[in-house]
Amino acid sequence: MRLPERGKAIGLLARGDGILARGLRFAGVGGLSSLAYVALAGGLSATLLPAVGAAAVAYMLLLPVNFLAHRHATFRSSRPPRREIARFAVLHLASFGAATGGMAAAVGGLGLSPWLGAASAVVLVPLASFVAMQFWVFR
């Protein structure tokens, strides 16, 4: 049995309907979203707003883009969007709470480095978000 070339295998995986294919698409959307966030927040903070305000505005501006990207590209949902939008918003509020609460616990409660708190949020929040989107938001 001959295996497909690596590029073709990734293409087949990205087009598939399995959880591994969704995970790959989720990572791609997340990576692009992160780049857009850095560019937008950086641009806003360099020209119009203080850094914290720029970060908040960039995050809020990208929420609808992220919803649409995950709805159409990652999970390929064809259900009416009203319930999905509400669940997506709740998930993002919970993710924000988890990231900031986790940082507070890591730094304030456990005395760890802020870098470790941030690193744990970068790993754990997307994993939990993927599971929540897979089984709750876009089910």
C-alpha positions as CSV (number, residue, x, y, z in Angstrom):
1,M,0.0,0.0,0.0
2,R,1.4,3.3,-1.1
3,L,0.9,6.3,1.2
4,P,0.1,9.7,-0.3
5,E,2.7,12.4,-0.4
6,R,2.8,14.6,2.7
7,G,1.1,17.6,1.0
8,K,-1.7,15.5,-0.4
9,A,-2.2,13.8,2.9
10,I,-2.5,17.1,4.7
11,G,-5.0,18.3,2.0
12,L,-7.1,15.1,2.4
13,L,-7.0,15.5,6.2
14,A,-8.1,19.2,6.0
15,R,-11.0,18.3,3.8
16,G,-12.2,15.5,5.9
17,D,-15.1,15.4,8.4
18,G,-13.3,13.6,11.3
19,I,-12.2,15.2,14.5
20,L,-8.6,15.1,13.4
21,A,-9.4,17.1,10.3
22,R,-11.5,19.6,12.4
23,G,-8.6,19.9,14.8
24,L,-6.3,20.8,11.9
25,R,-8.7,23.4,10.6
26,F,-9.2,24.7,14.1
27,A,-5.5,25.2,14.5
28,G,-5.3,27.0,11.1
29,V,-8.1,29.3,11.9
30,G,-6.6,30.0,15.4
31,G,-3.2,30.7,14.0
32,L,-4.6,33.1,11.4
33,S,-6.7,34.7,14.0
34,S,-3.7,35.2,16.3
35,L,-1.8,36.9,13.6
36,A,-4.7,39.2,12.8
37,Y,-5.1,40.0,16.5
38,V,-1.4,40.9,16.9
39,A,-1.4,43.1,13.8
40,L,-4.7,44.8,14.7
41,A,-3.8,45.3,18.4
42,G,-0.3,46.5,17.5
43,G,-1.6,48.9,14.8
44,L,-4.2,50.3,17.1
45,S,-1.8,50.8,20.0
46,A,0.8,52.4,17.7
47,T,-1.7,54.9,16.3
48,L,-4.9,55.4,18.3
49,L,-5.3,53.7,21.6
50,P,-3.4,52.7,24.7
51,A,-2.2,49.1,24.6
52,V,-5.0,47.6,26.9
53,G,-7.7,49.4,25.0
54,A,-6.2,48.4,21.7
55,A,-6.1,44.7,22.8
56,A,-9.8,44.9,23.9
57,V,-10.9,46.5,20.7
58,A,-9.0,44.1,18.5
59,Y,-10.4,41.1,20.4
60,M,-13.9,42.4,20.0
61,L,-13.5,43.2,16.3
62,L,-12.2,39.8,15.6
63,L,-15.0,37.9,17.4
64,P,-17.4,37.9,14.5
65,V,-14.6,36.9,12.1
66,N,-13.6,34.0,14.3
67,F,-17.2,32.9,14.7
68,L,-17.7,32.8,10.9
69,A,-14.4,31.2,10.2
70,H,-15.0,28.4,12.8
71,R,-18.6,28.0,11.8
72,H,-17.9,27.7,8.1
73,A,-14.3,26.4,7.8
74,T,-13.6,24.4,11.0
75,F,-17.0,22.9,11.8
76,R,-18.9,23.4,8.6
77,S,-22.2,24.0,10.3
78,S,-25.4,24.5,8.4
79,R,-27.7,25.0,11.4
80,P,-29.4,28.3,12.0
81,P,-26.7,30.5,13.6
82,R,-28.7,32.1,16.4
83,R,-28.0,29.5,19.1
84,E,-24.4,29.1,17.9
85,I,-23.7,32.8,18.2
86,A,-25.0,32.8,21.8
87,R,-23.0,29.8,22.7
88,F,-19.9,31.1,21.0
89,A,-20.2,34.4,23.0
90,V,-20.6,32.4,26.3
91,L,-17.6,30.3,25.4
92,H,-15.4,33.4,24.8
93,L,-16.5,34.9,28.1
94,A,-15.6,31.7,29.8
95,S,-12.3,31.5,27.9
96,F,-11.5,35.1,29.0
97,G,-12.3,34.2,32.6
98,A,-10.2,31.0,32.4
99,A,-7.2,32.8,30.9
100,T,-7.3,35.7,33.4
101,G,-8.3,33.5,36.4
102,G,-5.6,31.0,35.5
103,M,-3.0,33.8,35.3
104,A,-4.1,35.1,38.7
105,A,-3.9,31.6,40.2
106,A,-0.5,30.9,38.7
107,V,1.1,34.1,39.7
108,G,-0.8,35.1,42.8
109,G,-1.8,31.7,44.2
110,L,1.1,29.5,43.2
111,G,3.8,32.1,42.9
112,L,4.7,31.0,39.4
113,S,6.2,33.1,36.6
114,P,3.7,35.1,34.5
115,W,5.3,33.5,31.5
116,L,4.2,30.1,32.8
117,G,0.7,31.4,33.4
118,A,0.4,32.7,29.9
119,A,1.9,29.6,28.4
120,S,-0.6,27.4,30.2
121,A,-3.5,29.6,28.9
122,V,-2.1,29.4,25.3
123,V,-2.3,25.6,25.5
124,L,-5.3,24.9,27.8
125,V,-7.8,27.5,26.6
126,P,-7.6,26.5,22.9
127,L,-7.9,22.8,23.8
128,A,-11.0,23.4,26.0
129,S,-12.4,25.8,23.3
130,F,-12.1,23.1,20.6
131,V,-13.9,20.5,22.8
132,A,-16.6,23.1,23.6
133,M,-17.1,24.1,20.0
134,Q,-17.1,20.5,18.8
135,F,-19.6,19.2,21.3
136,W,-21.6,22.3,22.3
137,V,-21.3,25.4,20.1
138,F,-21.5,23.8,16.7
139,R,-23.1,20.4,17.5
